[in-house]
Amino acid sequence: MDTAQDYFSLFDLTPGFDVDLERLSNRYRALQREVHPDRFAHAGEAEQLQAVQRTAHLNDALATLKSPLKRAVYLLHLQGVELGPESSRAMDPSFLMEQMELREGLEAVRAAVDPEDALASLERRVKADWDQLVREFKERLEQGALDGAADSVRKMQFLDKMHQEIERLEDQLMDD
Amino acid sequence: MAYSEEVLDHYENPRNVGKMDEGDSHVGTGMVGAPACGDVMRLQIKVSDEGVIEDAKFKTYGCGSAIASSSLVTEWVKGMTLDEASALKNTQISEELALPPVKIHCSVLAEDAIKAAIEDYRKKQG
C-alpha cells in the first residue's frame, strides 16, 4: 500500500462523485487485512509503526470516500481547492433565508398536529434540495468550473447539517 | 469543550431573540452562514431617523458560541450609531466571551452579521 496515492487510486476506483460502495468496502477489507498491525506483532518497531500509520491512512480514506459530503470536499482538494472555515457573507442571501426557514420548520415540528408527518415532509424537501446540489456539483466539477463547484459544496454543508438535525429529532420523537 | 461563564449565560438566557418585519424601511436585516459548521444567523436592527440603533433582534441556529456571540452583539449595538456599530470587531466579542481559538469564527460570524444588517439598511435608505 502506497500512502502517497490518492484515496481513489488506493481503492482502485475512478475518481468522481459516484462511487461503487460495494467495491469500496471489499477493497477496504482486503487492504485492511494486508496492513493490520496484528500481522506485524513480531516485526520490528519501524514496521509496526508503519502498520499503524497505514491503517490510520486507510481508515481516513474509507471515511472520506464513504461520506458524500467528505467525498465532494476531497474531490475539490484533488483539484487544488481548499474549503476554509470561512464565514461567508458572500453566500447567496436567498439560500441562507431558505436554510433559516428549514431550521424554523424543524423547530415547529414538535408542535405540529402530526410531528412525524411534518418531519417527513421536511426531510423530503431537504433530500430534493440535496440531490439538486449534487447534480449541480457534478456538472460544475466536470466542466472544471471549480469556483462554482466549491459554492455547491458550501451549500451542501448546510443541508448536511440540516439532515443531521432531522435525524436527531427523529430519534428524539421515537424515544418520546 | 468547556464554555466560559459568559457564553453559558448568553446561551441559557439569550437576549433579544426574535424577528422584525423585513419590509419595514427602518429595519436592516443581515443573513450570514458558516459553511464549515452549517450555522445560520439572522441579525436585525431597527434604526431611528437620526441613525441610532433603537432595537436589535437575532435568531441563530448553531453552537453555543455562535448564539452567545449574536446575543452579545444585539445587546451592544442598541443605542449605537450606525458608524459605531460598523466599527465593532470580532476580537471584542471573542474577548468578552473568552472564546477559545476554535470558536473565534463564531465571533467573526456575528461581526459579519451586524455589518450585513447595516449594509442592508443603508441600501434601503438609498
Interface residues (C-beta under 8 A of the other chain):
Chain A: L83 G84 P85 E86 S87 S88 R89 M91 P93 L96 M97 Q99 M100 R103 E104 V153 R154 K155 Q157 F158 D160 K161 M162
Chain B: M31 V32 G33 A34 P35 A36 C37 G38 D39 V40 R42 K59 Y61 H105 V108 L109 D112 K115 A116
